[in-house]
Amino acid sequence: MAKTDKTQNNSGAIVFFVKTPHYTPVKTRLAAIIGQEKATEFFKFCIKIIEETAKKATKLNAHTIIPYWAVAEKQALTDPLWRNFSAIHSGVGSLGMRLHHVYSTLLKKHSYVILLGADSPNVTANLITSACHLIQKFPHFVIGPAYDGGFYLFAGNKNIPETVWQNVNYSEETTLKQLSTKLAAIAKIEFLQPMLDVDTHDDLLHLNTSLKSSTQLLPSQKKLLVWLTKEFGSPKTQVGMMSK
């Protein structure tokens, strides 16, 4: 665990990596199929879901976790889109360099750090709470595997060399395997349930089906479900589309 002065010793940081739509194109893989306008709409739904989920998780954890935005563009830190949480710059360079920068910076202030993207609107406050409880037991890491071979959540309370973050090929089927193999040499790893990471049109269709079957949706998730059904049809229709 980091030995520098921790101004909020008993707290954890939960950090969401984001881009600012009118500065940088968002969800580019998805935009290539459904268009940038609709991809941006989806991204903004995800931001609202993140805010509701993080606020609920904060209450469930007696306000011992502090939410942050890790914003890609330094000039956008004061953008109104990020007004509800503290905004920090995610840094520059490769994804590995940015993950290292945010993780190591916040681990100096907090007992543990949880990293998430903005493309897993199925992540619940209860799941985040589970990660918080696991990570506080002893020095180790907690990872939420994504179905595409990556990860949707990473939590840790130990320092990680920058070379570990950088020597991983991200956005590949073996990303999680590469990272977990390197981390296993540092400390124990525990895994959460696998979850969808929305990057493609098919992911959107699966998300619609998943939200439709849930009985405990947040208000923002209900709004996303209405939008998904309007834009892409009912789950039954989607099954037919995916089978062609």
MISE-816095 format. One line per field, with one value per residue: residue number from 0; x, y, z of N, C-alpha, C, O in turn. Coordinates in steps of 0.2 Angstrom, whole numbers, plus 2048, in hexadecimal, padded with zeros to 3 digits. Example, Ala and Ser with C-alpha at 12.3 -4.5 7.8 and 13.67 -1.06 7.14 Angstrom:
<nodes>
pos 0/1
n.east 842/840
n.north 7E4/7F5
n.up 827/823
ca.east 83E/844
ca.north 7EA/7FB
ca.up 827/824
c.east 842/840
c.north 7F0/800
c.up 827/827
o.east 847/843
o.north 7EF/806
o.up 82A/828
</nodes>
This chain:
<nodes>
pos 0/1/2/3/4/5/6/7/8/9/10/11/12/13/14/15/16/17/18/19/20/21/22/23/24/25/26/27/28/29/30/31/32/33/34/35/36/37/38/39/40/41/42/43/44/45/46/47/48/49/50/51/52/53/54/55/56/57/58/59/60/61/62/63/64/65/66/67/68/69/70/71/72/73/74/75/76/77/78/79/80/81/82/83/84/85/86/87/88/89/90/91/92/93/94/95/96/97/98/99/100/101/102/103/104/105/106/107/108/109/110/111/112/113/114/115/116/117/118/119/120/121/122/123/124/125/126/127/128/129/130/131/132/133/134/135/136/137/138/139/140/141/142/143/144/145/146/147/148/149/150/151/152/153/154/155/156/157/158/159/160/161/162/163/164/165/166/167/168/169/170/171/172/173/174/175/176/177/178/179/180/181/182/183/184/185/186/187/188/189/190/191/192/193/194/195/196/197/198/199/200/201/202/203/204/205/206/207/208/209/210/211/212/213/214/215/216/217/218/219/220/221/222/223/224/225/226/227/228/229/230/231/232/233/234/235/236/237/238/239/240/241/242/243
n.east 804/802/80E/80E/808/7F7/7E9/7DC/7DA/7D2/7CA/7C4/7C8/7BD/7BE/7BA/7BD/7BD/7B8/7B6/7A8/7A6/7B3/7BB/7B8/7AD/7AA/7AF/7B0/7A3/79C/7A0/797/78A/78A/791/789/77E/787/78C/781/77E/78A/788/77D/782/78B/782/77D/788/78A/77F/780/78D/78A/781/788/792/78A/786/792/794/799/7A7/7AE/7B4/7AF/7B6/7B9/7C3/7CA/7CD/7D1/7DA/7D6/7C9/7C5/7BD/7B1/79F/799/7A0/79E/798/7A1/7B2/7BE/7CC/7DB/7DE/7EA/7F8/7FD/7FE/7F1/7F4/7FE/7F6/7ED/7F6/7FA/7EE/7EA/7F6/7F7/7EB/7EC/7F5/7ED/7E2/7DC/7DA/7D7/7CA/7C8/7BE/7B6/7AC/7A3/79B/78C/785/78B/789/784/785/78E/79A/79B/79E/7AB/7B2/7B1/7B8/7C5/7CA/7CD/7DA/7EB/7E9/7E2/7D3/7C9/7BE/7B9/7B6/7AB/7B1/7BE/7C6/7C6/7B9/7BA/7C6/7CE/7D9/7E6/7F3/803/807/813/817/81B/814/806/809/80E/804/7F8/7EB/7D9/7D7/7D4/7DC/7DF/7DB/7E1/7EE/7F1/7ED/7F6/802/7FF/7FD/80A/80C/802/7F3/7E5/7D4/7C4/7B6/7A5/7A3/79F/796/79F/79C/79F/79C/78F/788/78A/782/776/775/776/76A/761/766/763/755/751/754/74F/751/755/75E/758/75E/763/757/753/75C/759/74D/751/75A/751/748/751/757/74E/744/74A/746/745/753/759/756/75C/76A/76B/76C
n.north 7FA/80C/817/824/834/832/83B/837/82B/820/81F/81A/81C/81E/81D/823/821/82C/835/845/849/855/858/84D/83F/832/821/81A/80E/809/814/813/80A/80E/81B/82B/835/82D/824/82E/832/826/825/830/82C/822/829/82F/824/81F/82A/829/81B/81C/825/81F/813/81A/81E/811/80D/815/822/820/81F/828/830/832/83B/836/83F/840/84B/859/866/865/863/86B/86B/86B/85E/857/85B/856/84D/84C/851/84B/84B/83F/83C/83A/832/820/814/80C/814/81E/817/813/820/826/81C/81B/828/82B/821/826/82E/827/818/80D/80A/80B/807/80B/80B/814/80C/802/800/7F7/7F5/7F5/7FD/7F4/7EB/7F3/7F5/7E9/7E7/7F1/7EC/7E0/7E4/7EA/7E1/7DB/7DE/7DE/7DB/7DF/7D9/7DC/7D2/7D5/7CF/7D0/7CD/7D6/7E2/7E8/7EF/7F3/7F1/7F6/7F6/7F7/7FC/7FD/7F9/804/7FE/7F2/7F6/7FC/7F1/7EA/7E4/7ED/7ED/7E0/7CE/7C8/7D1/7D1/7C5/7C8/7D3/7CE/7C3/7CA/7D2/7C8/7C5/7CE/7CF/7C7/7C4/7C7/7C3/7CB/7C9/7C5/7D1/7DB/7E6/7F4/7F5/7F3/7F1/7E6/7E4/7EE/7E9/7DE/7E4/7EB/7E0/7DB/7E6/7E6/7DB/7DD/7E1/7EB/7F9/808/819/820/815/810/819/818/80B/80E/816/80D/803/80A/80E/802/7F8/7EB/7DE/7D1/7D4/7D7/7CB/7C4/7CC/7CA/7BC/7BB
n.up 800/7FD/804/806/80C/810/80D/80F/818/81B/810/800/7EE/7E0/7CF/7C0/7AF/7A2/793/78B/782/779/777/774/769/76F/773/767/760/761/75B/74E/749/74D/74B/750/757/75D/765/76D/774/77B/783/78C/793/79A/7A2/7AB/7B1/7B7/7C1/7C9/7CE/7D4/7DE/7E6/7EA/7F2/7FC/801/806/811/80E/80C/801/7F3/7E5/7D4/7C5/7B8/7AC/79B/794/798/797/799/7A6/7AE/7A8/7A7/7A6/7AF/7BC/7C8/7CF/7D5/7CA/7C1/7B7/7AC/7A7/79B/78C/789/78D/797/79E/7A2/7AA/7B4/7B9/7BE/7C8/7D0/7D5/7DC/7E6/7EF/7F6/7FB/803/7FA/7E9/7DC/7CB/7BD/7AD/7A1/79B/7A0/7A4/7AB/7B8/7C9/7D8/7E3/7DE/7DD/7EB/7F0/7EA/7F1/7FE/7FD/7F9/804/80E/80D/807/7F6/7E5/7DC/7CF/7C2/7B6/7A4/797/78B/78C/793/7A0/7AB/7B7/7C3/7D2/7DF/7ED/7EE/7E9/7D7/7CB/7BE/7B2/7B2/7AF/7A2/79B/795/789/784/781/77C/77A/783/78D/79B/79F/79D/7A6/7B2/7B4/7B6/7C1/7CB/7CF/7D9/7E2/7EA/7E0/7DE/7D6/7CF/7C9/7B8/7AB/79F/794/78B/77A/76D/760/762/770/775/772/77A/786/787/788/794/79D/79C/7A2/7AF/7C0/7C8/7C4/7C3/7C2/7B7/7B0/7AC/7A3/799/795/78F/784/77D/779/771/767/763/763/76A/776/770/763/761/763/758/74E/752/74E/741
ca.east 800/806/810/80E/802/7F0/7E5/7D6/7DD/7CD/7C5/7C6/7C6/7BA/7C0/7B7/7C1/7B8/7BA/7B1/7A5/7A8/7BB/7BE/7B3/7AC/7A8/7B0/7AE/79C/79A/7A1/791/783/78B/794/784/77B/78C/78D/77B/77F/78F/785/778/787/78E/77D/77C/78E/789/77A/783/792/787/77E/78E/794/785/786/798/795/79D/7AE/7B1/7B4/7AF/7BA/7B9/7CA/7C8/7D2/7D3/7DC/7D2/7C2/7C4/7B8/7AB/799/798/7A4/79D/796/7A6/7B8/7C1/7D3/7DD/7E0/7F1/7F9/800/7FA/7EC/7F8/801/7F0/7EA/7FB/7FA/7E8/7EA/7FB/7F6/7E6/7EE/7F8/7E8/7DD/7DE/7D9/7D4/7C6/7C8/7B9/7B5/7A5/79F/798/787/782/78E/784/787/787/795/79F/79C/7A2/7B2/7B4/7B2/7BE/7CB/7CC/7CF/7E2/7EE/7E8/7DF/7CD/7C8/7B8/7BA/7B1/7AA/7B6/7C5/7C9/7C3/7B5/7BC/7CC/7CF/7E0/7E8/7FA/806/808/818/814/81C/80E/801/80B/80F/7FD/7F5/7E4/7D4/7D8/7D1/7E0/7E1/7DA/7E6/7F5/7F1/7EC/7FC/807/7FD/7FE/810/80C/7FD/7ED/7E0/7CD/7C0/7AF/7A1/7A4/79A/797/7A2/799/7A4/79A/788/785/78A/77C/770/776/775/763/75E/768/75F/74E/750/755/749/754/758/75E/754/762/763/750/753/761/755/748/755/75C/74B/746/756/75A/749/743/74E/744/748/75A/75C/755/761/770/76B/76C
ca.north 800/812/819/82B/836/831/840/834/825/81A/81F/817/820/81A/821/821/824/82F/83A/84A/849/85A/859/847/83A/82D/81B/81A/808/809/819/811/806/811/822/82F/838/828/822/833/831/820/827/835/828/81E/82E/830/81E/81F/82E/826/815/81E/829/819/810/81E/81D/80B/80D/81A/827/81F/81F/82F/82F/837/83A/836/842/83F/851/85D/86C/864/861/870/86A/86A/857/853/85F/852/849/84F/84F/84B/84A/838/83C/83A/82C/81A/812/809/819/822/813/814/827/827/818/81D/82F/82B/81C/82A/831/822/811/809/80E/807/80A/809/80E/817/808/7FC/803/7F2/7F5/7F7/7FF/7EE/7E8/7F7/7F4/7E2/7E8/7F5/7E7/7DB/7E8/7ED/7DB/7DA/7E1/7DA/7DE/7DC/7DB/7DA/7D0/7D6/7CA/7D0/7CB/7DC/7E2/7EE/7F2/7F1/7F4/7F4/7FA/7F6/800/7F9/7FD/807/7F9/7ED/7F9/7FD/7EB/7E6/7E6/7EE/7EC/7DA/7C9/7C5/7D6/7D0/7C0/7CB/7D7/7CA/7BF/7CF/7D4/7C2/7C5/7D4/7CE/7C3/7C7/7C4/7C5/7CC/7C5/7C8/7D6/7DE/7EC/7F5/7F8/7F2/7F1/7E0/7E5/7F2/7E5/7D9/7E8/7EC/7DA/7DA/7EB/7E4/7D5/7DF/7E4/7F0/7FE/80F/81E/821/80F/80F/81E/815/806/811/818/807/800/80F/80F/7FC/7F3/7E7/7D8/7CC/7D6/7D7/7C4/7C2/7CF/7C7/7B6/7BC
ca.up 800/7FC/80B/806/811/80D/810/811/819/81B/80B/7F9/7E9/7DB/7CA/7B9/7A9/79D/78E/78B/77B/774/776/771/767/774/771/760/75D/760/756/747/747/74E/74A/756/75B/762/769/773/779/780/788/791/797/79E/7A7/7B0/7B5/7BC/7C6/7CE/7D1/7D9/7E4/7EA/7ED/7F7/802/804/809/816/80B/80D/7FA/7F0/7DE/7D0/7BE/7B5/7A6/796/791/79E/797/79A/7AD/7B1/7A4/7AB/7A6/7B5/7C2/7CD/7D2/7D4/7C3/7C1/7B1/7AC/7A5/794/78A/788/792/79D/7A1/7A5/7B0/7B9/7BC/7C3/7CD/7D5/7D8/7E1/7EB/7F4/7FA/7FD/805/7F4/7E3/7D7/7C5/7B8/7A7/7A1/796/7A3/7A7/7B0/7BE/7CE/7DF/7E7/7DC/7E0/7F2/7F0/7E9/7F7/804/7FB/7F9/80B/812/80E/801/7F0/7E0/7DA/7C8/7BF/7AF/79F/793/785/78E/796/7A7/7AC/7BE/7C6/7D9/7E3/7F2/7EE/7E3/7D1/7C7/7B7/7AD/7B2/7AB/79B/797/794/783/786/77C/778/77D/788/791/7A2/7A1/79E/7AC/7B9/7B5/7B9/7C8/7CF/7D2/7DE/7E8/7E8/7DB/7DE/7D0/7CF/7C4/7B1/7A9/798/792/785/775/767/760/766/777/777/772/780/78C/787/78B/79C/7A1/79C/7A7/7B6/7C4/7CD/7C0/7C5/7BE/7B1/7AC/7A9/79D/794/792/78A/77E/77A/776/76C/762/760/763/770/776/76C/75C/761/762/751/74B/753/74C/73A
c.east 804/808/810/808/7FC/7EC/7DE/7D7/7D8/7C9/7C8/7C4/7C3/7BB/7BD/7BB/7BC/7BB/7B4/7AE/7A7/7AF/7BD/7B8/7B3/7A9/7A9/7AF/7A7/799/79B/79B/78B/784/78D/78E/780/780/78D/787/77C/784/78C/780/77D/78A/788/77C/782/78D/784/77D/788/78F/784/783/791/790/786/78D/79A/799/7A4/7B1/7AF/7B4/7B3/7B8/7C1/7C9/7CE/7D5/7D4/7D8/7CB/7C0/7BE/7B1/7A5/797/79B/7A3/79B/79B/7AD/7BB/7C8/7D5/7E0/7E7/7F2/7FD/7FB/7F5/7EF/7FB/7FC/7ED/7EF/7FA/7F4/7E9/7F0/7FA/7F1/7E7/7F2/7F4/7E3/7E0/7DE/7D6/7D0/7C6/7C2/7B9/7AE/7A1/79C/792/783/785/78A/788/789/78D/79B/7A1/7A0/7A9/7B5/7B6/7B8/7C4/7CE/7CE/7D6/7E4/7ED/7E4/7D8/7CB/7C1/7B9/7B4/7B1/7AF/7BD/7C9/7C6/7BF/7B7/7C2/7CD/7D6/7E1/7F0/7FD/808/80D/815/815/817/808/803/80C/809/7FA/7ED/7DF/7D5/7D5/7D5/7E2/7E1/7E0/7ED/7F6/7F1/7F3/801/805/7FE/805/811/808/7F7/7E8/7D9/7C9/7B9/7AB/7A3/79E/79C/79A/7A0/79D/7A1/792/785/785/784/776/770/774/76D/75F/760/764/758/74D/751/74F/74B/758/758/75A/758/763/75C/750/757/75D/750/74B/757/756/748/74B/758/754/749/748/74D/746/74F/75D/75B/75A/768/771/76C/773
c.north 806/814/821/82D/835/836/83D/82D/81F/81A/81C/81C/81B/81F/81F/825/826/834/83F/84B/84F/85C/853/842/834/827/81A/814/807/80E/817/80D/80A/819/826/832/833/825/827/833/82C/822/82B/831/824/823/82F/82A/81D/824/82B/820/817/821/823/815/813/81E/817/809/812/820/827/81E/826/82E/834/836/83A/838/842/846/856/863/86B/862/865/86F/868/862/854/857/85B/84E/84D/84D/850/849/842/837/83B/833/826/818/810/80F/81D/81E/814/81B/828/823/81A/823/82E/826/820/82D/82D/81B/80C/80D/809/80B/807/80D/811/813/802/7FE/7FE/7F2/7F8/7F9/7FA/7EB/7EC/7F6/7EE/7E3/7EC/7F0/7E2/7DE/7EA/7E7/7DA/7DD/7DC/7DE/7DB/7DE/7D8/7D9/7D3/7D0/7CA/7CF/7D0/7DC/7E9/7F2/7EF/7F5/7F2/7F8/7F9/7FA/7FB/7FD/7FF/802/7F4/7F0/7FA/7F7/7E7/7E9/7E7/7ED/7E5/7D4/7C6/7CB/7D4/7CA/7C3/7CF/7D3/7C6/7C4/7D0/7CE/7C2/7CA/7D2/7CA/7C7/7C3/7C7/7C6/7C8/7C9/7CC/7D9/7E5/7EE/7F9/7F8/7F2/7EB/7E0/7E9/7EE/7E0/7DE/7EA/7E6/7D9/7DF/7E9/7DF/7D7/7E2/7E9/7F5/805/813/81F/81B/80E/814/81B/80F/808/813/812/804/804/80E/808/7F6/7EF/7E1/7D3/7CD/7D5/7D0/7C2/7C6/7CC/7C0/7B6/7BB
c.up 800/803/80B/80A/80D/811/812/812/818/815/804/7F4/7E3/7D5/7C3/7B4/7A4/798/78E/784/777/774/772/76F/76D/770/76A/75D/75C/75B/74F/744/747/74D/751/75A/760/767/76F/777/77E/785/78E/795/79C/7A4/7AD/7B4/7BA/7C2/7CB/7D1/7D6/7DF/7E9/7ED/7F2/7FD/805/808/80E/814/80C/806/7F7/7E8/7DA/7C9/7BC/7AE/7A1/794/797/79D/798/7A2/7B0/7AC/7A8/7AB/7AD/7BB/7C8/7D2/7D1/7CE/7C3/7BA/7B1/7A9/79E/793/789/78E/798/7A1/7A5/7AB/7B6/7BD/7C0/7C9/7D3/7D8/7DD/7E7/7F0/7F8/7FE/7FF/7FF/7EF/7DE/7D1/7C0/7B2/7A7/79D/799/7A7/7AB/7B7/7C3/7D4/7E3/7E5/7DE/7E7/7F3/7EF/7EE/7FD/803/7FC/800/810/813/807/7FB/7EB/7DF/7D3/7C6/7B8/7AA/79A/78D/786/792/79E/7A8/7B3/7C0/7CD/7DC/7E8/7F3/7E8/7DD/7CD/7C0/7B2/7AC/7AE/7A4/797/796/78D/784/780/778/77D/783/78D/798/7A4/7A2/7A4/7B2/7BA/7B8/7C0/7CD/7D3/7D8/7E4/7E5/7E4/7DD/7D8/7D2/7CA/7BD/7AF/7A2/798/78B/780/76E/767/763/76D/779/777/778/786/78D/78A/792/7A0/7A1/7A1/7AE/7BA/7C8/7C9/7C4/7C0/7B7/7AD/7A9/7A3/798/791/78D/784/77A/776/770/766/75F/761/76A/770/771/765/75B/760/75B/74D/74B/750/744/738
o.east 80A/803/811/803/7FB/7EA/7DB/7D5/7DA/7C4/7CE/7BF/7C5/7B8/7BE/7BB/7B8/7C1/7AE/7B2/7A9/7B1/7C2/7B3/7B8/7A6/7A4/7AC/7A4/794/798/79B/787/77F/78B/78F/780/77E/78E/788/77A/783/78E/780/77B/78B/78A/77B/781/78E/785/77C/789/792/784/782/793/793/786/78D/79F/79D/7A8/7B7/7AA/7B9/7B3/7B6/7C4/7C7/7D3/7DB/7CF/7D6/7C7/7BA/7BB/7AD/7A6/794/798/7A7/79C/79A/7AD/7BA/7CB/7D1/7E3/7EA/7ED/7FF/7F5/7F6/7ED/7FB/7FD/7EC/7ED/7FB/7F5/7E7/7EE/7FB/7F2/7E5/7F3/7F6/7E0/7E5/7E2/7D3/7D3/7C4/7C2/7BB/7AB/79B/79B/792/77E/783/787/78E/78E/791/7A0/7A6/7A4/7AD/7BB/7BB/7BB/7C9/7D4/7D0/7D9/7E1/7F0/7E4/7D7/7CC/7BF/7BA/7AE/7B6/7B0/7C1/7CF/7C5/7C1/7B5/7C4/7CC/7D8/7DF/7F2/7FA/809/80C/810/811/816/806/7FE/80B/80A/7FA/7EA/7E1/7D3/7D3/7D3/7E7/7E6/7E3/7F0/7FB/7F6/7F5/805/80A/7FF/805/816/80A/7F7/7E8/7D9/7CA/7B6/7AF/7A4/798/7A1/799/7A1/79F/7A3/78F/780/781/781/772/76A/771/76B/75B/75B/761/755/747/750/74B/747/75E/753/759/755/763/75C/74D/755/75D/74F/749/756/757/746/749/759/756/74D/74B/751/749/752/761/760/75D/76C/776/76D/775
o.north 806/815/823/829/838/835/840/829/81A/816/81A/820/816/824/819/82B/822/836/83D/84D/84D/861/854/841/832/827/819/814/805/80D/81A/80C/80A/81C/824/832/835/824/825/834/82C/820/82A/833/824/821/82F/82B/81B/822/82C/81F/814/820/824/813/810/81D/816/805/814/823/82B/81D/828/82B/83A/830/83F/834/844/846/858/866/870/860/863/873/864/860/84F/856/85E/84D/852/847/855/846/841/831/83B/830/827/81C/811/80E/820/821/815/81B/82A/825/81A/824/831/826/81D/82F/82F/81A/807/812/803/811/801/813/811/815/7FD/7FE/7FF/7EE/7FE/7F8/7FA/7E9/7E9/7F6/7ED/7E0/7EB/7F1/7E1/7DB/7EB/7E8/7DA/7DE/7D7/7E4/7D5/7E4/7D3/7DD/7D2/7CD/7C5/7CF/7CF/7D6/7EE/7F8/7E9/7FB/7EC/7FE/7FA/7FA/7F5/802/7FB/801/7F1/7EC/7F8/7F7/7E0/7EF/7E2/7ED/7E5/7D5/7C3/7CA/7D5/7CB/7C1/7CE/7D4/7C4/7C1/7D1/7CF/7BF/7CA/7D3/7C9/7CD/7BD/7CD/7C2/7C5/7CF/7CC/7D8/7E9/7EB/7FF/7FB/7F2/7EC/7DE/7E8/7EF/7DF/7DB/7EA/7E7/7D7/7DD/7EA/7DF/7D3/7E5/7EC/7F6/807/811/81F/81B/80B/812/81C/80E/805/811/812/802/801/80E/807/7F1/7F0/7DF/7CF/7C9/7D3/7CF/7BE/7C2/7CB/7BD/7B0/7BC
o.up 803/807/811/80B/807/817/817/80E/816/815/804/7F5/7E2/7D5/7C2/7B3/7A2/79A/78F/77F/771/770/76E/773/76F/76B/766/757/757/757/74B/73E/743/74D/756/760/766/76D/775/77D/783/78B/793/79B/7A2/7AA/7B3/7BA/7BF/7C8/7D1/7D7/7DB/7E5/7EF/7F3/7F7/803/80C/80C/810/818/80D/806/7F7/7E6/7DC/7C7/7BE/7A9/7A3/793/79B/7A3/799/7A3/7B5/7AE/7AD/7B0/7AF/7C0/7CE/7D7/7CD/7CC/7C5/7B6/7B5/7AA/79A/797/788/793/79E/7A7/7AA/7B0/7BC/7C3/7C6/7CE/7D9/7DE/7E3/7EC/7F6/7FE/803/7FC/7FF/7F0/7DD/7D0/7C0/7B2/7AC/79A/796/7AD/7AE/7BB/7C2/7D5/7E7/7E9/7E0/7E9/7F8/7F3/7F0/800/808/7FF/800/815/819/803/7FB/7EC/7E0/7D2/7C8/7B4/7AC/799/78A/782/794/7A0/7A5/7B3/7C0/7CD/7DB/7E9/7F8/7E3/7DF/7CB/7BE/7AD/7A7/7AA/7A0/791/797/78C/786/77A/772/782/788/791/79C/7A9/7A6/7A8/7B6/7BF/7BC/7C4/7D3/7D8/7DC/7E9/7DF/7E5/7DD/7D6/7D5/7C6/7BD/7B2/7A0/79D/786/781/76A/76C/766/771/77F/77B/77B/78B/792/78E/796/7A5/7A7/7A3/7B3/7B6/7CC/7CB/7C7/7BB/7B2/7A7/7A3/79E/792/78B/788/77E/774/770/76B/760/759/75F/76E/76B/76F/761/756/75C/759/748/747/74F/741/732
</nodes>
